[in-house]
Amino acid sequence: MDWNDLRFFLAVAGTGSLSGASEQLGVSPSTVSRRIGVLEAGLQVRLFRHRPDGYRLTEAGLKLLPAAERAEAQMRLFERCAREKEGELVGPVRIEAPELLGQDMVLPALAGFIENHPEIRVELRSGVRSVRLTGEEADIVLRLIRPERGRYRQRRVGQVSFGLYASQAHIMRHGTPSRVTELHQHRILGWTDDLRGLLMATWLDKLCPRLQPALRLSSLGAQLVAAQQGLGWAVLPTFAAKPVGLQAASLDAQQLAPDLWLLIHEQAAALPRVQMARDILLRALPRLLKEAV
């Protein structure tokens, strides 16, 4: 099997068409089709079904997709590390962090590092979902859930405190819930259906089952802005809610305070610039998290 064929498999799987894959790879659609045919013949399995709306993975293709993604990520990382010069502080440091934590804590912590090393390019991605580790595209990952798999070294950094927050104006108009049973009587900001598995959403659901939020949103940034605008109570990290003047409800319930984990990829850990960024975060984040409480 030609390992280069994995690129064609992943491109078709990702774009859903030969034309999309050919544009992504810079080759003709006929070349993409031929390489997919060679790969299927070599594996003796059909990977795609051609439908009017494009190419869709077969059951066998779906089973092979995670392994192909991992193999591609490993090859990219191998090539990247092979090109590095020992001790050179040049190139990218790729960091994944939870939404708001990236902008409120990671960026301030790395400000001096970025200023003092202009040839190092920090790439910071943040989102509300926990990053998938199978792609292995990040050098450093910050997560609120400890992973069970992946080639990453793990360090517990501290705890991220969450609470139910609202604006002072909203509290003056509608009051403050002091018991979990009172939440049904207040305007609560919730999450869209596709994000029901988030820590914040599951915590709120355990506190008050069958709660019908007054507003459903898909990002912590939107939750923060909505709470500031007086639209209701939102489950927010303390480090983001307190500085903008939001007030916490004192509920008769256990606080949400998940551990924050810093992960560094085993291969990327050998790069001096990644080591420096990691060490700065390990020193700064515990202090910033304690100060935020």
MARKE-91456 format. One line per 2 residues: number of its first residue (from 0); for each residue z negated, x negated, y negated of C-alpha. Coordinates in Angstrom, 3 decimals. Layout:
<pts>
NUM = Z:X:Y  ...
</pts>
This chain:
<pts>
0 = 0.000:0.000:0.000  0.845:-1.203:-3.522
2 = -2.321:-0.836:-5.636  -0.084:-0.429:-8.675
4 = 0.917:2.973:-7.274  -2.573:4.215:-8.140
6 = -1.523:4.130:-11.792  1.254:6.594:-11.036
8 = -1.040:8.829:-8.971  -3.656:8.965:-11.740
10 = -1.069:9.520:-14.474  0.471:12.525:-12.693
12 = -2.989:13.882:-11.841  -4.049:13.546:-15.459
14 = -0.932:14.917:-17.175  0.174:17.397:-14.532
16 = 3.855:16.447:-14.853  6.344:13.686:-14.155
18 = 7.485:13.646:-17.769  3.926:13.327:-19.071
20 = 3.183:10.528:-16.629  6.440:8.729:-17.469
22 = 5.652:8.854:-21.186  2.141:7.536:-20.543
24 = 3.360:4.686:-18.329  6.560:3.871:-20.204
26 = 8.910:4.440:-17.270  11.437:7.117:-16.280
28 = 10.392:10.355:-14.545  12.538:9.348:-11.557
30 = 10.513:6.128:-11.228  7.281:8.122:-11.260
32 = 8.643:10.487:-8.603  9.800:7.590:-6.436
34 = 6.454:5.756:-6.648  4.528:8.919:-5.778
36 = 6.826:9.410:-2.785  6.215:5.837:-1.635
38 = 2.451:6.283:-2.002  2.461:9.550:-0.026
40 = 4.582:7.957:2.695  2.267:4.971:2.918
42 = -0.846:7.132:3.124  0.906:9.730:5.308
44 = -0.531:12.548:3.238  0.796:14.903:0.591
46 = -0.963:14.355:-2.729  0.728:16.904:-5.023
48 = 2.248:20.364:-4.943  5.154:20.972:-7.318
50 = 4.684:24.327:-9.049  6.552:26.005:-11.933
52 = 3.748:24.982:-14.294  3.705:21.354:-13.141
54 = 2.199:19.131:-10.473  -1.151:20.068:-8.965
56 = -3.276:17.992:-6.597  -3.502:19.069:-2.990
58 = -6.876:19.171:-1.268  -6.228:15.661:0.025
60 = -5.299:14.503:-3.490  -8.491:15.963:-4.919
62 = -10.558:14.093:-2.335  -8.837:10.797:-3.186
64 = -9.037:11.200:-6.975  -12.633:9.906:-7.514
66 = -11.964:6.826:-5.374  -8.723:6.146:-7.251
68 = -10.514:6.447:-10.605  -13.189:3.998:-9.465
70 = -10.595:1.551:-8.148  -8.652:1.660:-11.421
72 = -11.833:1.172:-13.449  -12.807:-1.820:-11.329
74 = -9.387:-3.410:-11.786  -9.540:-2.920:-15.562
76 = -13.013:-4.403:-15.714  -12.028:-7.300:-13.434
78 = -9.040:-8.131:-15.629  -11.133:-7.873:-18.771
80 = -13.872:-10.170:-17.463  -11.306:-12.645:-16.133
82 = -9.821:-13.006:-19.625  -13.190:-13.685:-21.244
84 = -14.096:-17.183:-22.334  -17.632:-18.180:-21.474
86 = -19.972:-17.819:-24.442  -17.316:-16.259:-26.691
88 = -18.617:-13.576:-29.060  -15.292:-11.821:-29.507
90 = -14.038:-8.469:-28.252  -15.287:-4.955:-27.608
92 = -18.702:-3.626:-26.630  -18.287:-0.090:-25.301
94 = -21.354:2.156:-25.596  -21.871:5.760:-24.462
96 = -24.847:7.687:-25.890  -26.084:11.284:-26.102
98 = -24.974:13.241:-29.147  -27.074:12.641:-32.297
100 = -28.921:9.738:-30.661  -25.807:7.620:-31.088
102 = -25.514:8.202:-34.820  -29.229:8.457:-35.633
104 = -30.577:5.568:-33.545  -27.891:3.417:-31.933
106 = -25.868:2.809:-35.088  -28.873:1.899:-37.275
108 = -30.185:-0.404:-34.529  -26.851:-2.227:-34.276
110 = -26.071:-2.355:-38.008  -27.116:-5.999:-38.375
112 = -25.350:-6.984:-35.147  -22.099:-5.404:-36.367
114 = -22.419:-7.051:-39.804  -23.191:-10.517:-38.446
116 = -20.482:-10.553:-35.758  -17.273:-9.206:-37.332
118 = -15.163:-10.297:-34.349  -17.130:-8.020:-32.015
120 = -15.821:-4.454:-31.991  -18.430:-1.845:-31.140
122 = -16.937:1.327:-29.631  -19.507:4.135:-29.651
124 = -18.810:7.409:-27.904  -21.288:10.244:-27.944
126 = -21.335:13.729:-26.513  -23.632:16.452:-25.316
128 = -22.728:16.030:-21.640  -24.021:13.146:-19.560
130 = -21.244:10.606:-19.243  -19.606:10.299:-15.800
132 = -20.301:6.868:-14.382  -17.465:6.891:-11.846
134 = -14.937:5.793:-14.470  -17.053:2.727:-15.302
136 = -15.398:2.441:-18.729  -18.583:1.771:-20.721
138 = -20.509:-1.505:-20.870  -23.762:0.165:-21.960
140 = -24.701:3.779:-21.264  -27.678:5.715:-22.609
142 = -28.594:8.780:-20.561  -31.327:11.402:-20.430
144 = -30.904:11.755:-16.661  -31.453:8.812:-14.342
146 = -28.321:8.214:-12.272  -28.454:7.878:-8.516
148 = -25.085:6.146:-8.189  -22.908:3.701:-10.045
150 = -22.821:-0.070:-10.440  -25.203:-0.137:-13.373
152 = -28.514:-1.917:-13.907  -31.106:0.543:-15.188
154 = -33.962:0.258:-17.682  -36.220:3.037:-18.922
156 = -36.321:2.848:-22.728  -38.773:5.618:-23.607
158 = -38.880:9.384:-23.977  -36.862:11.681:-26.239
160 = -39.045:14.473:-27.561  -37.473:17.919:-28.020
162 = -38.872:21.067:-29.596  -37.931:24.524:-30.811
164 = -37.067:24.137:-34.491  -36.137:26.402:-37.403
166 = -35.836:26.102:-41.164  -38.713:26.939:-43.483
168 = -36.624:29.724:-45.038  -36.023:31.319:-41.638
170 = -39.732:31.101:-40.793  -40.698:32.746:-44.082
172 = -38.372:35.667:-43.327  -38.995:36.104:-39.593
174 = -42.200:34.303:-38.690  -42.931:31.806:-35.920
176 = -43.246:32.478:-32.180  -46.497:31.157:-30.762
178 = -46.059:32.429:-27.208  -43.132:32.168:-24.830
180 = -43.207:35.926:-24.373  -42.416:36.347:-28.074
182 = -39.103:34.501:-27.925  -37.203:37.731:-27.144
184 = -38.269:38.978:-30.583  -36.718:36.021:-32.439
186 = -33.223:34.726:-33.157  -32.623:31.899:-30.675
188 = -29.620:29.598:-30.766  -28.207:28.982:-27.303
190 = -25.362:27.184:-25.548  -21.932:28.295:-24.413
192 = -21.629:29.304:-20.758  -19.955:26.056:-19.704
194 = -23.022:24.113:-20.913  -25.710:26.094:-19.113
196 = -26.618:23.015:-17.079  -27.773:20.990:-20.099
198 = -31.426:19.938:-20.195  -31.985:21.928:-23.386
200 = -30.367:25.053:-21.965  -32.212:24.952:-18.631
202 = -35.549:24.300:-20.381  -35.034:27.322:-22.606
204 = -33.934:29.447:-19.661  -37.105:28.555:-17.745
206 = -39.237:29.415:-20.760  -37.593:32.746:-21.311
208 = -35.379:34.001:-18.455  -32.561:36.393:-19.334
210 = -32.807:35.474:-23.005  -29.746:36.579:-24.992
212 = -29.122:34.018:-27.758  -28.108:35.282:-31.164
214 = -25.523:32.508:-31.397  -23.991:30.264:-28.729
216 = -22.790:26.784:-29.694  -21.283:23.806:-27.879
218 = -22.801:20.771:-29.621  -26.147:19.478:-30.831
220 = -24.602:18.798:-34.209  -23.682:22.469:-34.561
222 = -27.168:23.506:-33.379  -28.731:21.280:-36.022
224 = -26.549:22.642:-38.831  -27.102:26.261:-37.731
226 = -30.880:25.755:-37.740  -30.711:24.180:-41.218
228 = -28.709:27.184:-42.414  -31.518:29.494:-41.307
230 = -29.593:31.100:-38.445  -32.412:30.864:-35.909
232 = -34.468:28.648:-33.611  -32.779:25.770:-31.768
234 = -33.917:23.302:-29.111  -33.416:19.975:-30.902
236 = -34.538:16.359:-30.558  -37.462:15.604:-32.831
238 = -35.796:12.489:-34.246  -32.999:14.672:-35.677
240 = -34.938:17.813:-36.628  -37.926:16.374:-38.520
242 = -36.013:14.222:-41.051  -34.054:17.259:-42.303
244 = -37.192:19.351:-42.804  -37.027:21.678:-39.807
246 = -40.328:23.067:-38.532  -41.385:23.149:-34.872
248 = -42.838:26.158:-33.098  -46.142:25.537:-31.302
250 = -45.450:27.250:-27.995  -47.764:27.710:-25.023
252 = -45.373:25.751:-22.816  -44.791:22.246:-21.550
254 = -42.817:20.125:-23.981  -39.331:18.923:-23.128
256 = -39.483:15.103:-23.196  -36.974:13.519:-20.784
258 = -36.845:9.783:-20.177  -34.107:7.806:-21.873
260 = -32.345:5.316:-19.596  -30.270:2.332:-20.654
262 = -27.636:1.310:-18.129  -25.527:-1.814:-18.253
264 = -22.594:-2.375:-15.948  -23.151:-5.192:-13.455
266 = -20.003:-7.063:-14.408  -20.221:-6.470:-18.162
268 = -23.817:-7.754:-18.112  -22.443:-11.290:-17.830
270 = -20.715:-11.060:-21.216  -22.794:-12.639:-24.023
272 = -21.844:-10.005:-26.620  -22.895:-7.182:-24.266
274 = -26.155:-8.985:-23.516  -26.853:-9.258:-27.255
276 = -26.174:-5.566:-27.881  -28.332:-4.604:-24.892
278 = -31.249:-6.762:-26.054  -31.101:-5.326:-29.575
280 = -31.170:-1.763:-28.230  -34.012:-2.526:-25.827
282 = -36.090:-3.832:-28.738  -35.187:-1.165:-31.289
284 = -34.964:2.110:-29.360  -38.594:2.267:-28.061
286 = -39.859:1.729:-31.602  -37.496:4.296:-33.133
288 = -38.390:6.890:-30.486  -42.141:6.427:-31.108
290 = -41.679:6.661:-34.865  -39.761:9.919:-34.468
292 = -42.567:11.781:-32.685
</pts>
